[in-house]
């Protein structure tokens, strides 16, 4: 029964007990009383369930009273306003959609970012921030505009790690007293206009071609230097020169199907080995 209700019961054949509950001192409903109340139709009790990953804050007449533990809670609403605010304590990703901005060299681009935040102090968060995600969204927007406006396009594209660190420092310094922690914040995509993207692709392609040419020239120089060293060794070592001549002869005979040897003047095979391939002319020539 709610306050100011009057009911009359016959007590001739049935025992009637009446228990009066003073709800002005403590708004909590005990478990014994909660089992007696028809919850779906009750106008004097408010129930709230706080999950394990949540923080429940109890407000009575707009004043924070306590932080509720996970579980089911019930409160008397007679003569007072009861409200339970639940905050998710798990990490949450906030996507900052693309927005157009100008770099230091007056090139328009769009940047998308991702921030991961979590609530570490629910009481302070509720007292200072009405909407955590919307507030963080706007704060990151201001941070990325300021960071991009002070950099050229090349600096934005090449120094992504430095840009992410600057954004994290900017945001963390401004949310330090709000009870919210930003664990990660970084640039997800940098979207360039069509003509600028084509120019950047051409520059990247030219850099790769130049790098490939440089590597090829270095390899050619190394091969020439190695060949020069080999020539010097053969010049000072006749046996090494003879081995090189025989190696060249081997490569030649691989393409020959038939070899006829004539033993005239007592030469034959010796003439094949000594006169067919010579890298160095005889000294008596």
C-alpha positions as CSV (number, residue, x, y, z in Angstrom):
1,X,0.0,0.0,0.0
2,X,1.2,3.5,-0.8
3,X,0.9,6.4,1.5
4,X,-2.6,7.8,2.2
5,X,-4.3,4.7,1.0
6,X,-7.1,3.3,3.2
7,X,-8.2,-0.4,3.1
8,X,-10.5,-2.3,5.4
9,X,-10.1,-6.1,6.1
10,X,-12.2,-8.6,7.9
11,X,-10.3,-10.1,10.8
12,X,-12.9,-12.4,12.2
13,X,-11.8,-15.6,10.3
14,X,-8.3,-14.4,9.2
15,X,-5.4,-13.0,11.2
16,X,-4.3,-9.6,9.8
17,X,-0.8,-8.2,10.5
18,X,0.2,-4.7,9.3
19,X,3.9,-3.7,9.0
20,X,4.6,0.0,8.6
21,X,7.9,0.8,6.9
22,X,9.6,4.2,7.4
23,X,11.0,5.0,4.0
24,X,12.2,8.5,4.9
25,X,15.4,7.4,6.6
26,X,16.8,4.8,4.2
27,X,15.6,4.6,0.6
28,X,16.9,1.0,0.1
29,X,14.3,-1.8,-0.1
30,X,15.3,-4.9,1.8
31,X,15.3,-8.3,0.0
32,X,12.5,-9.5,2.3
33,X,10.2,-6.6,1.4
34,X,11.2,-6.8,-2.3
35,X,9.8,-10.4,-2.6
36,X,6.4,-9.1,-1.3
37,X,6.0,-6.4,-3.9
38,X,4.5,-6.9,-7.3
39,X,7.3,-5.3,-9.3
40,X,5.5,-4.8,-12.6
41,X,2.8,-2.6,-11.1
42,X,4.5,-1.0,-8.2
43,X,4.6,2.7,-8.1
44,X,6.6,3.1,-4.9
45,X,9.7,1.0,-5.8
46,X,12.4,1.6,-8.5
47,X,14.8,-1.2,-9.5
48,X,18.1,-1.1,-11.2
49,X,20.6,-3.8,-12.2
50,X,24.3,-2.9,-12.3
51,X,26.5,-5.2,-14.5
52,X,30.0,-6.3,-13.6
53,X,31.5,-4.0,-16.2
54,X,29.5,-1.0,-15.0
55,X,29.5,1.6,-12.3
56,X,26.2,2.6,-10.8
57,X,25.8,6.0,-9.2
58,X,22.8,6.6,-6.9
59,X,21.2,10.1,-7.0
60,X,18.6,11.1,-4.4
61,X,16.9,14.4,-5.2
62,X,19.7,15.2,-7.6
63,X,22.5,14.6,-5.1
64,X,25.1,11.8,-5.5
65,X,24.7,9.5,-2.5
66,X,26.9,6.5,-3.2
67,X,28.4,4.2,-5.8
68,X,26.5,0.9,-6.1
69,X,28.2,-2.4,-6.4
70,X,27.3,-4.8,-9.2
71,X,24.0,-6.5,-8.7
72,X,20.2,-5.8,-8.4
73,X,19.2,-2.8,-6.3
74,X,15.7,-1.5,-5.3
75,X,14.7,1.9,-3.7
76,X,11.6,3.4,-2.3
77,X,10.5,6.4,-4.4
78,X,7.9,7.7,-2.0
79,X,8.3,11.4,-1.5
80,X,11.6,11.5,-3.3
81,X,13.3,11.3,-6.7
82,X,15.6,8.4,-7.2
83,X,17.9,8.0,-10.2
84,X,20.6,5.5,-10.9
85,X,23.2,6.4,-13.6
86,X,25.1,3.5,-15.1
87,X,28.5,4.0,-16.8
88,X,30.3,1.4,-18.9
89,X,33.9,1.0,-17.6
90,X,35.1,-1.0,-20.5
91,X,37.4,0.5,-23.2
92,X,35.4,2.1,-26.0
93,X,36.4,3.1,-29.5
94,X,35.4,6.5,-30.8
95,X,35.7,7.0,-34.6
96,X,36.4,10.6,-35.7
97,X,35.1,10.8,-39.2
98,X,36.9,12.6,-42.0
99,X,36.9,16.4,-42.0
100,X,38.5,18.7,-44.5
101,X,41.4,20.9,-43.4
102,X,44.3,22.8,-44.9
103,X,48.0,22.0,-44.4
104,X,50.7,24.6,-43.9
105,X,51.4,24.6,-47.7
106,X,47.7,25.2,-48.4
107,X,46.8,21.7,-49.5
108,X,43.3,20.4,-48.6
109,X,43.0,16.9,-47.1
110,X,40.8,14.9,-45.0
111,X,41.8,12.9,-41.9
112,X,40.0,10.1,-40.1
113,X,41.1,9.1,-36.5
114,X,40.4,6.5,-33.9
115,X,40.5,7.0,-30.2
116,X,40.2,4.4,-27.4
117,X,38.9,5.8,-24.1
118,X,37.8,4.3,-20.8
119,X,36.2,5.8,-17.6
120,X,38.5,5.5,-14.6
121,X,36.7,7.9,-12.2
122,X,32.9,7.6,-12.7
123,X,32.0,10.2,-10.1
124,X,34.2,12.9,-11.6
125,X,33.2,12.0,-15.1
126,X,29.5,12.5,-14.4
127,X,30.2,15.8,-12.6
128,X,32.3,17.3,-15.4
129,X,31.3,15.8,-18.7
130,X,27.6,15.4,-19.9
131,X,28.5,13.2,-23.0
132,X,31.9,11.6,-23.0
133,X,32.0,10.5,-26.6
134,X,30.7,13.8,-28.0
135,X,33.1,15.8,-25.9
136,X,36.1,13.6,-26.9
137,X,35.0,13.8,-30.6
138,X,35.1,17.6,-30.6
139,X,38.4,17.7,-28.6
140,X,40.2,15.4,-31.1
141,X,38.8,17.5,-34.0
142,X,40.4,20.7,-32.6
143,X,43.7,18.8,-31.9
144,X,44.0,17.4,-35.5
145,X,43.2,20.8,-37.0
146,X,45.9,22.5,-35.0
147,X,48.4,19.7,-35.8
148,X,47.8,19.6,-39.5
149,X,47.7,23.4,-39.9
150,X,51.3,23.6,-38.6
151,X,52.7,20.9,-41.0
152,X,53.2,20.6,-44.7
153,X,51.8,17.7,-46.6
154,X,55.1,15.9,-46.7
155,X,55.4,16.2,-42.9
156,X,51.9,14.9,-42.4
157,X,52.5,11.8,-44.6
158,X,56.0,11.0,-43.4
159,X,55.8,11.8,-39.7
160,X,52.7,9.9,-38.7
161,X,54.2,8.6,-35.4
162,X,55.1,12.1,-34.3
163,X,51.6,13.4,-35.3
164,X,49.9,10.6,-33.2
165,X,52.1,11.4,-30.2
166,X,51.3,15.1,-30.4
167,X,47.6,14.4,-30.6
168,X,47.7,12.1,-27.6
169,X,49.6,14.7,-25.5
170,X,47.1,17.4,-26.5
171,X,44.0,15.4,-25.6
172,X,45.4,13.8,-22.4
173,X,46.4,17.2,-21.1
174,X,42.8,18.4,-21.4
175,X,41.0,15.4,-20.0
176,X,43.3,14.8,-17.0
177,X,40.7,16.2,-14.6
178,X,37.6,14.6,-16.2
179,X,38.0,11.0,-15.0
180,X,38.4,9.7,-18.6
181,X,41.6,8.1,-19.9
182,X,42.6,8.0,-23.5
183,X,44.7,4.8,-24.0
184,X,45.3,5.1,-27.8
185,X,44.7,7.9,-30.3
186,X,46.0,7.9,-33.9
187,X,45.5,8.8,-37.5
188,X,43.6,6.0,-39.4
189,X,43.5,7.4,-42.9
190,X,44.7,10.5,-44.8
191,X,42.5,11.2,-47.8
192,X,43.9,13.4,-50.5
193,X,42.1,15.1,-53.5
194,X,42.3,13.2,-56.8
195,X,44.9,15.5,-58.5
196,X,47.1,15.7,-55.4
197,X,47.0,11.9,-55.0
198,X,48.2,11.5,-58.6
199,X,51.1,13.9,-58.0
200,X,52.1,12.1,-54.8
201,X,52.0,8.7,-56.7
202,X,54.2,10.2,-59.4
203,X,56.7,11.5,-56.8
204,X,56.8,8.1,-55.1
205,X,57.3,6.3,-58.3
206,X,60.1,8.7,-59.3
207,X,61.8,8.1,-56.0
208,X,61.6,4.3,-56.4
209,X,63.0,4.5,-59.9
210,X,65.9,6.7,-58.7
211,X,66.6,4.3,-55.8
212,X,66.6,1.3,-58.2
213,X,69.0,3.1,-60.5
214,X,71.3,3.9,-57.6
215,X,71.3,0.3,-56.5
216,X,72.1,-0.9,-60.0
217,X,75.0,1.6,-60.4
218,X,76.4,0.4,-57.0
219,X,76.2,-3.2,-58.1
220,X,77.9,-2.5,-61.5
221,X,80.7,-0.6,-59.6
222,X,81.2,-3.5,-57.3
223,X,81.3,-6.0,-60.2
224,X,83.8,-3.9,-62.1
225,X,86.0,-3.6,-59.0
226,X,85.8,-7.3,-58.5
227,X,86.8,-7.9,-62.1
228,X,89.7,-5.5,-61.8
229,X,91.0,-7.4,-58.7
230,X,90.7,-10.7,-60.6
231,X,92.7,-9.3,-63.6
232,X,95.4,-8.2,-61.3
233,X,95.6,-11.6,-59.6
234,X,95.9,-13.3,-63.0
235,X,98.6,-10.9,-64.2
236,X,100.7,-11.8,-61.2
237,X,99.9,-15.6,-61.2
238,X,100.4,-17.5,-64.5
239,X,98.8,-20.7,-63.1
240,X,95.6,-18.8,-62.2
241,X,95.6,-17.4,-65.8
242,X,95.9,-20.9,-67.2
243,X,92.9,-22.1,-65.1
244,X,90.9,-19.2,-66.4
245,X,91.8,-20.1,-70.0
246,X,90.7,-23.7,-69.4
247,X,87.4,-22.5,-67.9
248,X,86.8,-20.5,-71.0
249,X,87.7,-23.5,-73.2
250,X,85.1,-25.6,-71.2
251,X,82.4,-23.0,-71.9
252,X,83.2,-23.0,-75.6
253,X,83.3,-26.8,-76.1
254,X,79.8,-27.1,-74.4
255,X,78.3,-25.7,-77.6
256,X,80.4,-27.8,-80.0
257,X,79.0,-31.1,-81.2
258,X,82.1,-32.6,-82.7
259,X,85.9,-32.0,-82.4
260,X,88.4,-33.5,-84.9
261,X,92.0,-33.6,-83.8
262,X,94.8,-33.9,-86.3
263,X,98.2,-35.1,-85.0
264,X,100.3,-33.3,-87.6
265,X,103.7,-32.0,-86.5
266,X,103.1,-33.7,-83.2
267,X,100.7,-31.2,-81.9
268,X,97.0,-32.3,-81.9
269,X,95.5,-32.1,-78.4
270,X,98.2,-29.9,-77.2
271,X,97.4,-27.3,-79.9
272,X,93.7,-27.5,-78.8
273,X,94.6,-26.8,-75.2
274,X,97.2,-24.1,-75.8
275,X,96.2,-22.2,-78.9
276,X,92.4,-22.3,-79.0
277,X,91.8,-19.9,-76.1
278,X,94.3,-17.5,-74.7
279,X,93.6,-14.6,-72.4
280,X,97.1,-13.3,-72.6
281,X,99.5,-13.2,-75.6
282,X,102.7,-15.2,-75.3
283,X,105.6,-13.1,-74.1
284,X,107.8,-14.1,-77.1
285,X,105.1,-12.9,-79.6
